Amino acid sequence: MVATIIICLSLLALVGGIVYKIIKNKKEGKSSCSCGCGSCDACKK
C-alpha cells in the first residue's frame, strides 16, 4: 500500500514537472518542436 502511494506521488510529480516546463516554455515564446521556425503554422498556435 505504501509503495503504491510513493509510486503514484512520484509519477504525479514527474507529470507536474513536465506540464510546468511546457507552460513555462509557452510563456517564454519557445516552440515545442525546437526548430525555431517563426513562419511555421505549428509555432503560431
VOBA-1610 file (N, C-alpha, C; in pm, whole numbers, padded with zeros to 5 digits, always signed):
BEGIN
Met+00083-00120+00000Met+00000+00000+00000Met+00087+00126+00000Val+00187+00130+00086Val+00274+00247+00094Val+00354+00262-00035Ala+00398+00151-00093Ala+00474+00156-00218Ala+00389+00214-00331Thr+00263+00178-00335Thr+00173+00229-00438Thr+00157+00380-00425Ile+00144+00429-00303Ile+00130+00573-00279Ile+00257+00645-00321Ile+00373+00590-00288Ile+00500+00652-00325Ile+00516+00657-00476Ile+00483+00549-00544Ile+00492+00545-00690Ile+00396+00646-00753Cys+00275+00653-00702Cys+00177+00748-00756Cys+00222+00892-00735Leu+00277+00923-00618Leu+00325+01058-00592Leu+00444+01092-00682Ser+00531+00995-00705Ser+00645+01017-00794Ser+00600+01045-00936Leu+00505+00967-00985Leu+00452+00989-01119Leu+00380+01123-01129Leu+00306+01159-01026Leu+00237+01287-01024Leu+00337+01402-01028Ala+00446+01391-00953Ala+00550+01494-00955Ala+00615+01503-01092Leu+00640+01390-01154Leu+00701+01389-01287Leu+00610+01455-01391Val+00484+01419-01392Val+00389+01477-01486Val+00373+01627-01457Gly+00366+01664-01331Gly+00356+01804-01294Gly+00476+01884-01342Gly+00595+01827-01330Gly+00716+01893-01378Gly+00715+01912-01528Ile+00668+01813-01599Ile+00660+01822-01746Ile+00561+01930-01787Val+00444+01931-01724Val+00343+02032-01756Val+00396+02171-01724Tyr+00464+02186-01610Tyr+00523+02315-01572Tyr+00622+02363-01677Lys+00707+02272-01723Lys+00808+02307-01823Lys+00742+02350-01955Ile+00637+02280-01996Ile+00566+02314-02120Ile+00503+02453-02108Ile+00438+02479-01994Ile+00374+02610-01975Ile+00479+02720-01970Lys+00590+02695-01901Lys+00697+02794-01892Lys+00754+02826-02030Asn+00779+02723-02111Asn+00830+02744-02246Asn+00730+02821-02332Lys+00602+02791-02316Lys+00499+02858-02393Lys+00495+03007-02359Lys+00507+03040-02230Lys+00505+03179-02188Lys+00629+03254-02237Glu+00742+03184-02249Glu+00866+03246-02296Glu+00871+03254-02449Gly+00771+03199-02516Gly+00764+03205-02662Gly+00846+03100-02732Lys+00892+03001-02660Lys+00969+02893-02722Lys+00873+02794-02786Ser+00913+02739-02901Ser+00827+02644-02967Ser+00852+02504-02912Ser+00754+02418-02924Ser+00766+02283-02872Ser+00841+02191-02968Cys+00853+02234-03094Cys+00918+02146-03191Cys+01070+02170-03198Ser+01119+02274-03132Ser+01262+02307-03124Ser+01325+02339-03258Cys+01244+02375-03357Cys+01300+02402-03489Cys+01332+02550-03507Gly+01272+02637-03427Gly+01298+02780-03435Gly+01243+02845-03560Cys+01138+02791-03617Cys+01083+02846-03740Cys+00963+02934-03707Gly+00979+03064-03715Gly+00873+03158-03681Gly+00758+03159-03779Ser+00781+03116-03903Ser+00675+03117-04003Ser+00594+02987-04006Cys+00630+02893-03925Cys+00563+02763-03921Cys+00426+02778-03855Asp+00324+02713-03909Asp+00189+02719-03851Asp+00186+02657-03712Ala+00267+02556-03687Ala+00266+02492-03556Ala+00318+02586-03448Cys+00404+02679-03483Cys+00461+02771-03385Cys+00367+02886-03353Lys+00267+02910-03435Lys+00178+03023-03415Lys+00059+02991-03327Lys+00045+02867-03285Lys-00070+02826-03204Lys-00056+02868-03062
//
